[in-house]
Amino acid sequence: MSSADAEEDPTRKQRREQARAERKALEEAEAAGAARRRRLQLLGGTIGVVVVAIVIVLIATGGSSGNNSSLATGKSKVNAVTKEVASLIGGIPQQANALGNPRAPITLKYFGDLECPICKAFTLNSLPTIINKWVRPGTLRIEYHSLETATREPEVFRQQQVAAYAAGKQDKAWYFIETFYHEQGEEDSGYVNESYLQGIAKQVPGLNLSAWMTERGNKTLAGEVEEDAQAANNEGFTGTPSFLIGRSGGAMEKLGSGALEPPTFDSAIEKLLKAS
């Protein structure tokens, strides 16, 4: 064990170990799905041979168009992400780290790490259903809170989470958060740097980049990240994503880590609505 590991905060180490265990379970599930897909691919082998032949012909006749196509693909991906995010949350009120009508009767607190792959899976696969069913109509308001689990370096974690909250100063935090998860890189690869963060910000529609850069130095936002960590610790959260839900302005109850499917949220919201 390195001296850095020995000095690492035990609570943070516990969160990281718990998060890695959850990610391993998710990876095993994905591997099982991949095995099924491989069986289907074997059945389509003949079709694959024909497709390869067509591609070879196109390359042979396409001259030097390959490089341009590669560049276009990258730009197309960025444009597709921007459109997808705008389609999902465009027109929904935002304020600081919150998405949804400020007068919504139910509030969900989502604790996440922008580099957490399970948070990405939840945000891309389950959250759109929750947003369309409950947030857009004005029933649910979602607050995003920071909890370090997957990001290796505490300073990088602080910078990336503050960058999201800085966008919230212009009521665009959720554009930054959604775009980050869509563009998330490989865990522990060190992909988050200044260029990466600015690249995410440039994809946020209407974000004043100069004002965003200034707000990133706002110590209040760094304090919010610390407050989020303390709140998560008080709840006993060790992994991300983790959730609290309750009547807006009232007591909150845990949904806990692993509550990733929309029916879990549907049941909790319906229960709270019936109790009102």
KAHUCOR-V290751 format. One record per residue. N is the residue number from 1. PHI is phi in radians with two decimals (none if undefined). NEAR is the number of other C-alpha atoms within 8 Angstrom. D_FIRST is the distance of its C-alpha to the first C-alpha in whole Angstrom. Layout:
n->(N | N)
phi->(PHI | PHI)
near->(NEAR | NEAR)
d_first->(D_FIRST | D_FIRST)
This chain:
n->(1 | 2 | 3 | 4 | 5 | 6 | 7 | 8 | 9 | 10 | 11 | 12 | 13 | 14 | 15 | 16 | 17 | 18 | 19 | 20 | 21 | 22 | 23 | 24 | 25 | 26 | 27 | 28 | 29 | 30 | 31 | 32 | 33 | 34 | 35 | 36 | 37 | 38 | 39 | 40 | 41 | 42 | 43 | 44 | 45 | 46 | 47 | 48 | 49 | 50 | 51 | 52 | 53 | 54 | 55 | 56 | 57 | 58 | 59 | 60 | 61 | 62 | 63 | 64 | 65 | 66 | 67 | 68 | 69 | 70 | 71 | 72 | 73 | 74 | 75 | 76 | 77 | 78 | 79 | 80 | 81 | 82 | 83 | 84 | 85 | 86 | 87 | 88 | 89 | 90 | 91 | 92 | 93 | 94 | 95 | 96 | 97 | 98 | 99 | 100 | 101 | 102 | 103 | 104 | 105 | 106 | 107 | 108 | 109 | 110 | 111 | 112 | 113 | 114 | 115 | 116 | 117 | 118 | 119 | 120 | 121 | 122 | 123 | 124 | 125 | 126 | 127 | 128 | 129 | 130 | 131 | 132 | 133 | 134 | 135 | 136 | 137 | 138 | 139 | 140 | 141 | 142 | 143 | 144 | 145 | 146 | 147 | 148 | 149 | 150 | 151 | 152 | 153 | 154 | 155 | 156 | 157 | 158 | 159 | 160 | 161 | 162 | 163 | 164 | 165 | 166 | 167 | 168 | 169 | 170 | 171 | 172 | 173 | 174 | 175 | 176 | 177 | 178 | 179 | 180 | 181 | 182 | 183 | 184 | 185 | 186 | 187 | 188 | 189 | 190 | 191 | 192 | 193 | 194 | 195 | 196 | 197 | 198 | 199 | 200 | 201 | 202 | 203 | 204 | 205 | 206 | 207 | 208 | 209 | 210 | 211 | 212 | 213 | 214 | 215 | 216 | 217 | 218 | 219 | 220 | 221 | 222 | 223 | 224 | 225 | 226 | 227 | 228 | 229 | 230 | 231 | 232 | 233 | 234 | 235 | 236 | 237 | 238 | 239 | 240 | 241 | 242 | 243 | 244 | 245 | 246 | 247 | 248 | 249 | 250 | 251 | 252 | 253 | 254 | 255 | 256 | 257 | 258 | 259 | 260 | 261 | 262 | 263 | 264 | 265 | 266 | 267 | 268 | 269 | 270 | 271 | 272 | 273 | 274 | 275 | 276)
phi->(none | -1.32 | -1.10 | -1.13 | -1.14 | -1.14 | -1.56 | -1.15 | -0.98 | -1.02 | -1.13 | -1.15 | -1.07 | -1.09 | -1.07 | -1.11 | -1.15 | -1.12 | -1.12 | -1.15 | -1.12 | -1.17 | -1.15 | -1.09 | -1.09 | -1.13 | -1.11 | -1.12 | -1.13 | -1.17 | -1.11 | -1.10 | -1.14 | -1.13 | -1.08 | -1.12 | -1.15 | -1.13 | -1.10 | -1.17 | -1.14 | -1.09 | -1.14 | -1.67 | -1.01 | -1.09 | -1.09 | -1.06 | -1.07 | -1.13 | -1.09 | -1.02 | -1.07 | -1.13 | -1.07 | -1.03 | -1.12 | -1.11 | -1.12 | -1.11 | -1.76 | -1.60 | 1.08 | -1.71 | -1.29 | -1.04 | -1.10 | -1.08 | -1.09 | -1.10 | -1.13 | -1.12 | -1.08 | -1.07 | -1.13 | -1.10 | -1.11 | -1.06 | -1.11 | -1.14 | -1.10 | -1.04 | -1.18 | -1.12 | -1.14 | -1.10 | -1.15 | -1.30 | -2.00 | -1.01 | 1.53 | -1.52 | -1.02 | -2.26 | -2.60 | 0.94 | -1.66 | -1.88 | -2.09 | 2.19 | -1.02 | -1.05 | -1.74 | -1.03 | -1.24 | -2.09 | -2.11 | -2.00 | -1.79 | -1.85 | -1.67 | -2.52 | -2.06 | -1.08 | -1.68 | -1.34 | -1.19 | -1.26 | -1.06 | -1.06 | -1.05 | -1.13 | -1.12 | -1.49 | -1.77 | -1.79 | -1.05 | -1.00 | -1.11 | -1.13 | -1.10 | -1.18 | -1.43 | -2.11 | -1.40 | -1.03 | -1.26 | 1.72 | -1.48 | -2.13 | -2.09 | -1.93 | -1.84 | -1.67 | -2.22 | -1.64 | -2.54 | -1.30 | -2.40 | -1.74 | -1.21 | -1.27 | -1.75 | -0.97 | -1.19 | -1.12 | -1.00 | -1.05 | -1.10 | -1.25 | -1.25 | -1.10 | -1.04 | -1.17 | -1.18 | -1.14 | -1.13 | -1.16 | -1.13 | -1.89 | 1.01 | -2.34 | -1.05 | -1.24 | -1.13 | -1.15 | -1.06 | -1.08 | -1.14 | -1.04 | -1.12 | -1.13 | -1.71 | -0.93 | -1.63 | -1.28 | -1.03 | 1.14 | -1.61 | 1.25 | -1.31 | -1.42 | -2.45 | -1.09 | -1.08 | -1.10 | -1.11 | -1.18 | -1.11 | -1.13 | -1.04 | -1.18 | -1.56 | -1.45 | -1.10 | 1.34 | -1.30 | -1.38 | -1.13 | -1.12 | -1.14 | -1.08 | -1.06 | -1.12 | -1.15 | -1.11 | -1.58 | -1.26 | -1.13 | -1.09 | -1.22 | -1.08 | -1.12 | -1.13 | -1.09 | -1.15 | -1.12 | -1.05 | -1.08 | -1.17 | -1.10 | -1.14 | -1.12 | -1.10 | -1.50 | 1.39 | -1.27 | -2.11 | -2.34 | -2.20 | -1.36 | -2.27 | -2.45 | -2.14 | -2.48 | -3.14 | -1.12 | -1.02 | 1.45 | -1.96 | -1.20 | -1.96 | -2.20 | -1.35 | -1.77 | 1.39 | -1.20 | 1.60 | -1.45 | -1.83 | -1.69 | -0.91 | -1.02 | -1.08 | -1.27 | -0.99 | -1.09 | -1.14 | -1.16 | -1.08 | -1.09 | -1.16 | -1.17 | -1.19 | -1.37 | -1.34)
near->(4 | 5 | 6 | 6 | 7 | 7 | 6 | 8 | 6 | 6 | 7 | 10 | 9 | 9 | 13 | 13 | 8 | 10 | 13 | 9 | 8 | 9 | 10 | 8 | 8 | 9 | 8 | 8 | 8 | 8 | 8 | 8 | 8 | 8 | 8 | 8 | 8 | 8 | 8 | 8 | 8 | 7 | 7 | 8 | 8 | 7 | 7 | 8 | 8 | 8 | 8 | 8 | 8 | 8 | 8 | 8 | 8 | 8 | 9 | 7 | 6 | 8 | 7 | 6 | 7 | 9 | 7 | 8 | 8 | 8 | 8 | 8 | 8 | 8 | 8 | 8 | 8 | 9 | 8 | 8 | 10 | 11 | 8 | 8 | 12 | 9 | 7 | 9 | 11 | 7 | 4 | 10 | 8 | 14 | 10 | 12 | 13 | 12 | 13 | 14 | 13 | 6 | 5 | 12 | 9 | 14 | 13 | 12 | 11 | 12 | 13 | 14 | 16 | 13 | 12 | 13 | 10 | 11 | 14 | 13 | 9 | 12 | 11 | 10 | 8 | 12 | 10 | 10 | 9 | 12 | 11 | 10 | 8 | 10 | 16 | 12 | 7 | 11 | 11 | 14 | 16 | 12 | 11 | 10 | 11 | 11 | 12 | 13 | 14 | 12 | 14 | 8 | 6 | 8 | 6 | 11 | 12 | 10 | 9 | 11 | 12 | 12 | 11 | 12 | 12 | 14 | 15 | 14 | 12 | 9 | 10 | 14 | 17 | 13 | 12 | 14 | 10 | 10 | 14 | 10 | 13 | 9 | 7 | 10 | 7 | 6 | 10 | 7 | 6 | 6 | 8 | 9 | 8 | 6 | 7 | 9 | 11 | 8 | 8 | 12 | 11 | 9 | 10 | 12 | 6 | 4 | 11 | 6 | 8 | 6 | 7 | 13 | 9 | 8 | 9 | 11 | 6 | 8 | 6 | 6 | 11 | 10 | 8 | 8 | 14 | 8 | 8 | 11 | 11 | 8 | 8 | 12 | 9 | 7 | 6 | 6 | 12 | 13 | 11 | 15 | 13 | 14 | 13 | 12 | 13 | 12 | 11 | 8 | 4 | 6 | 6 | 8 | 7 | 7 | 9 | 9 | 11 | 6 | 10 | 8 | 8 | 10 | 6 | 9 | 10 | 9 | 8 | 9 | 9 | 8 | 8 | 11 | 8 | 6 | 5 | 4)
d_first->(0 | 4 | 7 | 8 | 6 | 7 | 10 | 11 | 14 | 14 | 17 | 16 | 13 | 15 | 18 | 16 | 15 | 19 | 20 | 18 | 19 | 23 | 22 | 22 | 25 | 27 | 26 | 27 | 30 | 31 | 30 | 33 | 35 | 35 | 36 | 39 | 40 | 39 | 42 | 44 | 44 | 45 | 48 | 49 | 48 | 52 | 51 | 48 | 50 | 53 | 51 | 49 | 53 | 54 | 51 | 51 | 55 | 54 | 52 | 54 | 57 | 55 | 54 | 52 | 51 | 48 | 46 | 48 | 47 | 43 | 44 | 46 | 43 | 41 | 43 | 44 | 41 | 41 | 44 | 44 | 41 | 43 | 46 | 44 | 42 | 45 | 47 | 45 | 45 | 48 | 50 | 48 | 48 | 44 | 44 | 40 | 38 | 40 | 42 | 45 | 48 | 48 | 50 | 49 | 49 | 45 | 42 | 39 | 35 | 33 | 29 | 28 | 25 | 27 | 24 | 24 | 25 | 27 | 28 | 30 | 31 | 33 | 34 | 36 | 37 | 38 | 38 | 41 | 43 | 42 | 43 | 47 | 48 | 47 | 46 | 49 | 51 | 50 | 49 | 45 | 43 | 40 | 37 | 34 | 31 | 28 | 24 | 21 | 19 | 19 | 19 | 16 | 17 | 19 | 21 | 22 | 23 | 25 | 27 | 28 | 29 | 31 | 32 | 34 | 35 | 37 | 38 | 39 | 41 | 44 | 43 | 42 | 38 | 38 | 40 | 36 | 34 | 36 | 36 | 32 | 32 | 34 | 33 | 29 | 27 | 24 | 21 | 18 | 21 | 21 | 25 | 26 | 27 | 30 | 32 | 31 | 32 | 35 | 36 | 35 | 38 | 40 | 41 | 41 | 45 | 47 | 44 | 45 | 42 | 43 | 43 | 40 | 38 | 39 | 38 | 35 | 35 | 36 | 34 | 35 | 34 | 30 | 31 | 32 | 29 | 27 | 30 | 29 | 26 | 27 | 30 | 27 | 25 | 29 | 29 | 26 | 25 | 22 | 23 | 25 | 28 | 29 | 33 | 35 | 39 | 42 | 45 | 45 | 45 | 45 | 42 | 39 | 38 | 34 | 34 | 31 | 28 | 30 | 33 | 34 | 37 | 40 | 42 | 40 | 40 | 44 | 44 | 43 | 45 | 48 | 47 | 47 | 50 | 52 | 51 | 53)
